[in-house]
Amino acid sequence: MNDQDIITLYFDRDEQAIVETDRKYGKLCMQISMNVLASKPDAEECINDTYLKTWNRIPPVKPNSLGAFVCRIVRNLSIKRYRDQHRARRDCNLTVSFEELEACIPMPEEAQSELPVLMSAFLVGQGEVDRVLFMGRYFYAYPVSELAGRMGMTPNAVSLRLHRTREKLREYLTERGYRV
């Protein structure tokens, strides 16, 4: 079933929409949530919350890409759960990936609505490998070692490419008048 057919089911308030969403995007949602939480029960709960949130948001929202819509929700819910669970202590993988980005992203109040558009435009201008590494690390929350294995690179090479991409992003945003 294609995305538009599933979205139509949501608009018709047909519960089959959730079944079809799970069939099409369940494994991807699990992978995203597991990358953030590293706990299957927590990931499953986030996925269930994702389906509820999707049900409540469609309608009135009609996403262009159901996959991106659902992935963003599961990612945000997983990050929120992660932060709630690790509020008092520092945990390495996710915290480190966010800290890596802090130095090249403008203050939230400066660019809340423009930042996603700017990030997309920036990533379109990058090479495929750099784009895949950036999204893998900062959207899907893959550890550097896993990205290295998937891309047939060494962890040092991945880290270096990510560092250079972050530097390019900082320059890109600074050129557009954002304080980084």
MODELLER restraints for C-alpha pairs under 7 A, 6 or more apart:
rsr = mdl.restraints
at = mdl.atoms
rsr.add(forms.Gaussian(group=physical.xy_distance, feature=features.Distance(at['CA:3:A'], at['CA:66:A']), mean=5.85, stdev=0.5))
rsr.add(forms.Gaussian(group=physical.xy_distance, feature=features.Distance(at['CA:6:A'], at['CA:17:A']), mean=5.41, stdev=0.5))
rsr.add(forms.Gaussian(group=physical.xy_distance, feature=features.Distance(at['CA:6:A'], at['CA:20:A']), mean=6.66, stdev=0.5))
rsr.add(forms.Gaussian(group=physical.xy_distance, feature=features.Distance(at['CA:9:A'], at['CA:16:A']), mean=6.93, stdev=0.5))
rsr.add(forms.Gaussian(group=physical.xy_distance, feature=features.Distance(at['CA:9:A'], at['CA:17:A']), mean=5.14, stdev=0.5))
rsr.add(forms.Gaussian(group=physical.xy_distance, feature=features.Distance(at['CA:10:A'], at['CA:17:A']), mean=5.57, stdev=0.5))
rsr.add(forms.Gaussian(group=physical.xy_distance, feature=features.Distance(at['CA:10:A'], at['CA:55:A']), mean=6.67, stdev=0.5))
rsr.add(forms.Gaussian(group=physical.xy_distance, feature=features.Distance(at['CA:10:A'], at['CA:58:A']), mean=6.01, stdev=0.5))
rsr.add(forms.Gaussian(group=physical.xy_distance, feature=features.Distance(at['CA:10:A'], at['CA:59:A']), mean=6.89, stdev=0.5))
rsr.add(forms.Gaussian(group=physical.xy_distance, feature=features.Distance(at['CA:11:A'], at['CA:58:A']), mean=6.51, stdev=0.5))
rsr.add(forms.Gaussian(group=physical.xy_distance, feature=features.Distance(at['CA:11:A'], at['CA:59:A']), mean=5.62, stdev=0.5))
rsr.add(forms.Gaussian(group=physical.xy_distance, feature=features.Distance(at['CA:18:A'], at['CA:51:A']), mean=6.38, stdev=0.5))
rsr.add(forms.Gaussian(group=physical.xy_distance, feature=features.Distance(at['CA:25:A'], at['CA:67:A']), mean=6.70, stdev=0.5))
rsr.add(forms.Gaussian(group=physical.xy_distance, feature=features.Distance(at['CA:29:A'], at['CA:47:A']), mean=6.60, stdev=0.5))
rsr.add(forms.Gaussian(group=physical.xy_distance, feature=features.Distance(at['CA:29:A'], at['CA:71:A']), mean=6.08, stdev=0.5))
rsr.add(forms.Gaussian(group=physical.xy_distance, feature=features.Distance(at['CA:29:A'], at['CA:74:A']), mean=6.30, stdev=0.5))
rsr.add(forms.Gaussian(group=physical.xy_distance, feature=features.Distance(at['CA:30:A'], at['CA:43:A']), mean=6.31, stdev=0.5))
rsr.add(forms.Gaussian(group=physical.xy_distance, feature=features.Distance(at['CA:30:A'], at['CA:47:A']), mean=6.98, stdev=0.5))
rsr.add(forms.Gaussian(group=physical.xy_distance, feature=features.Distance(at['CA:32:A'], at['CA:75:A']), mean=6.35, stdev=0.5))
rsr.add(forms.Gaussian(group=physical.xy_distance, feature=features.Distance(at['CA:32:A'], at['CA:140:A']), mean=5.44, stdev=0.5))
rsr.add(forms.Gaussian(group=physical.xy_distance, feature=features.Distance(at['CA:33:A'], at['CA:43:A']), mean=5.09, stdev=0.5))
rsr.add(forms.Gaussian(group=physical.xy_distance, feature=features.Distance(at['CA:33:A'], at['CA:74:A']), mean=6.56, stdev=0.5))
rsr.add(forms.Gaussian(group=physical.xy_distance, feature=features.Distance(at['CA:33:A'], at['CA:75:A']), mean=6.26, stdev=0.5))
rsr.add(forms.Gaussian(group=physical.xy_distance, feature=features.Distance(at['CA:33:A'], at['CA:78:A']), mean=5.57, stdev=0.5))
rsr.add(forms.Gaussian(group=physical.xy_distance, feature=features.Distance(at['CA:34:A'], at['CA:40:A']), mean=6.55, stdev=0.5))
rsr.add(forms.Gaussian(group=physical.xy_distance, feature=features.Distance(at['CA:34:A'], at['CA:43:A']), mean=5.73, stdev=0.5))
rsr.add(forms.Gaussian(group=physical.xy_distance, feature=features.Distance(at['CA:35:A'], at['CA:140:A']), mean=6.81, stdev=0.5))
rsr.add(forms.Gaussian(group=physical.xy_distance, feature=features.Distance(at['CA:35:A'], at['CA:141:A']), mean=5.67, stdev=0.5))
rsr.add(forms.Gaussian(group=physical.xy_distance, feature=features.Distance(at['CA:35:A'], at['CA:142:A']), mean=6.02, stdev=0.5))
rsr.add(forms.Gaussian(group=physical.xy_distance, feature=features.Distance(at['CA:36:A'], at['CA:78:A']), mean=6.29, stdev=0.5))
rsr.add(forms.Gaussian(group=physical.xy_distance, feature=features.Distance(at['CA:36:A'], at['CA:79:A']), mean=6.54, stdev=0.5))
rsr.add(forms.Gaussian(group=physical.xy_distance, feature=features.Distance(at['CA:36:A'], at['CA:94:A']), mean=6.39, stdev=0.5))
rsr.add(forms.Gaussian(group=physical.xy_distance, feature=features.Distance(at['CA:36:A'], at['CA:141:A']), mean=6.05, stdev=0.5))
rsr.add(forms.Gaussian(group=physical.xy_distance, feature=features.Distance(at['CA:37:A'], at['CA:43:A']), mean=6.54, stdev=0.5))
rsr.add(forms.Gaussian(group=physical.xy_distance, feature=features.Distance(at['CA:37:A'], at['CA:78:A']), mean=6.57, stdev=0.5))
rsr.add(forms.Gaussian(group=physical.xy_distance, feature=features.Distance(at['CA:37:A'], at['CA:82:A']), mean=5.99, stdev=0.5))
rsr.add(forms.Gaussian(group=physical.xy_distance, feature=features.Distance(at['CA:46:A'], at['CA:74:A']), mean=6.33, stdev=0.5))
rsr.add(forms.Gaussian(group=physical.xy_distance, feature=features.Distance(at['CA:46:A'], at['CA:77:A']), mean=6.11, stdev=0.5))
rsr.add(forms.Gaussian(group=physical.xy_distance, feature=features.Distance(at['CA:46:A'], at['CA:78:A']), mean=6.04, stdev=0.5))
rsr.add(forms.Gaussian(group=physical.xy_distance, feature=features.Distance(at['CA:47:A'], at['CA:74:A']), mean=6.13, stdev=0.5))
rsr.add(forms.Gaussian(group=physical.xy_distance, feature=features.Distance(at['CA:50:A'], at['CA:70:A']), mean=6.96, stdev=0.5))
rsr.add(forms.Gaussian(group=physical.xy_distance, feature=features.Distance(at['CA:50:A'], at['CA:73:A']), mean=5.94, stdev=0.5))
rsr.add(forms.Gaussian(group=physical.xy_distance, feature=features.Distance(at['CA:50:A'], at['CA:74:A']), mean=5.40, stdev=0.5))
rsr.add(forms.Gaussian(group=physical.xy_distance, feature=features.Distance(at['CA:54:A'], at['CA:70:A']), mean=6.91, stdev=0.5))
rsr.add(forms.Gaussian(group=physical.xy_distance, feature=features.Distance(at['CA:63:A'], at['CA:69:A']), mean=6.49, stdev=0.5))
rsr.add(forms.Gaussian(group=physical.xy_distance, feature=features.Distance(at['CA:93:A'], at['CA:143:A']), mean=6.40, stdev=0.5))
rsr.add(forms.Gaussian(group=physical.xy_distance, feature=features.Distance(at['CA:94:A'], at['CA:141:A']), mean=6.47, stdev=0.5))
rsr.add(forms.Gaussian(group=physical.xy_distance, feature=features.Distance(at['CA:97:A'], at['CA:137:A']), mean=6.89, stdev=0.5))
rsr.add(forms.Gaussian(group=physical.xy_distance, feature=features.Distance(at['CA:97:A'], at['CA:138:A']), mean=6.37, stdev=0.5))
rsr.add(forms.Gaussian(group=physical.xy_distance, feature=features.Distance(at['CA:103:A'], at['CA:180:A']), mean=6.80, stdev=0.5))
rsr.add(forms.Gaussian(group=physical.xy_distance, feature=features.Distance(at['CA:104:A'], at['CA:166:A']), mean=6.28, stdev=0.5))
rsr.add(forms.Gaussian(group=physical.xy_distance, feature=features.Distance(at['CA:104:A'], at['CA:169:A']), mean=6.45, stdev=0.5))
rsr.add(forms.Gaussian(group=physical.xy_distance, feature=features.Distance(at['CA:104:A'], at['CA:170:A']), mean=4.51, stdev=0.5))
rsr.add(forms.Gaussian(group=physical.xy_distance, feature=features.Distance(at['CA:104:A'], at['CA:180:A']), mean=5.73, stdev=0.5))
rsr.add(forms.Gaussian(group=physical.xy_distance, feature=features.Distance(at['CA:105:A'], at['CA:170:A']), mean=6.92, stdev=0.5))
rsr.add(forms.Gaussian(group=physical.xy_distance, feature=features.Distance(at['CA:105:A'], at['CA:180:A']), mean=5.84, stdev=0.5))
rsr.add(forms.Gaussian(group=physical.xy_distance, feature=features.Distance(at['CA:106:A'], at['CA:178:A']), mean=6.12, stdev=0.5))
rsr.add(forms.Gaussian(group=physical.xy_distance, feature=features.Distance(at['CA:106:A'], at['CA:179:A']), mean=5.68, stdev=0.5))
rsr.add(forms.Gaussian(group=physical.xy_distance, feature=features.Distance(at['CA:106:A'], at['CA:180:A']), mean=4.58, stdev=0.5))
rsr.add(forms.Gaussian(group=physical.xy_distance, feature=features.Distance(at['CA:107:A'], at['CA:180:A']), mean=7.00, stdev=0.5))
rsr.add(forms.Gaussian(group=physical.xy_distance, feature=features.Distance(at['CA:122:A'], at['CA:169:A']), mean=6.94, stdev=0.5))
rsr.add(forms.Gaussian(group=physical.xy_distance, feature=features.Distance(at['CA:123:A'], at['CA:131:A']), mean=5.85, stdev=0.5))
rsr.add(forms.Gaussian(group=physical.xy_distance, feature=features.Distance(at['CA:130:A'], at['CA:161:A']), mean=6.70, stdev=0.5))
rsr.add(forms.Gaussian(group=physical.xy_distance, feature=features.Distance(at['CA:130:A'], at['CA:165:A']), mean=6.91, stdev=0.5))
rsr.add(forms.Gaussian(group=physical.xy_distance, feature=features.Distance(at['CA:133:A'], at['CA:147:A']), mean=6.86, stdev=0.5))
rsr.add(forms.Gaussian(group=physical.xy_distance, feature=features.Distance(at['CA:133:A'], at['CA:162:A']), mean=6.94, stdev=0.5))
rsr.add(forms.Gaussian(group=physical.xy_distance, feature=features.Distance(at['CA:134:A'], at['CA:162:A']), mean=6.41, stdev=0.5))
rsr.add(forms.Gaussian(group=physical.xy_distance, feature=features.Distance(at['CA:136:A'], at['CA:142:A']), mean=5.64, stdev=0.5))
rsr.add(forms.Gaussian(group=physical.xy_distance, feature=features.Distance(at['CA:137:A'], at['CA:143:A']), mean=6.60, stdev=0.5))
rsr.add(forms.Gaussian(group=physical.xy_distance, feature=features.Distance(at['CA:144:A'], at['CA:155:A']), mean=5.96, stdev=0.5))
rsr.add(forms.Gaussian(group=physical.xy_distance, feature=features.Distance(at['CA:144:A'], at['CA:158:A']), mean=6.66, stdev=0.5))
rsr.add(forms.Gaussian(group=physical.xy_distance, feature=features.Distance(at['CA:144:A'], at['CA:159:A']), mean=6.87, stdev=0.5))
rsr.add(forms.Gaussian(group=physical.xy_distance, feature=features.Distance(at['CA:145:A'], at['CA:155:A']), mean=5.36, stdev=0.5))
rsr.add(forms.Gaussian(group=physical.xy_distance, feature=features.Distance(at['CA:148:A'], at['CA:154:A']), mean=5.37, stdev=0.5))
rsr.add(forms.Gaussian(group=physical.xy_distance, feature=features.Distance(at['CA:148:A'], at['CA:155:A']), mean=5.18, stdev=0.5))
rsr.add(forms.Gaussian(group=physical.xy_distance, feature=features.Distance(at['CA:148:A'], at['CA:158:A']), mean=6.04, stdev=0.5))
rsr.add(forms.Gaussian(group=physical.xy_distance, feature=features.Distance(at['CA:170:A'], at['CA:180:A']), mean=6.80, stdev=0.5))
rsr.add(forms.Gaussian(group=physical.xy_distance, feature=features.Distance(at['CA:174:A'], at['CA:180:A']), mean=6.67, stdev=0.5))
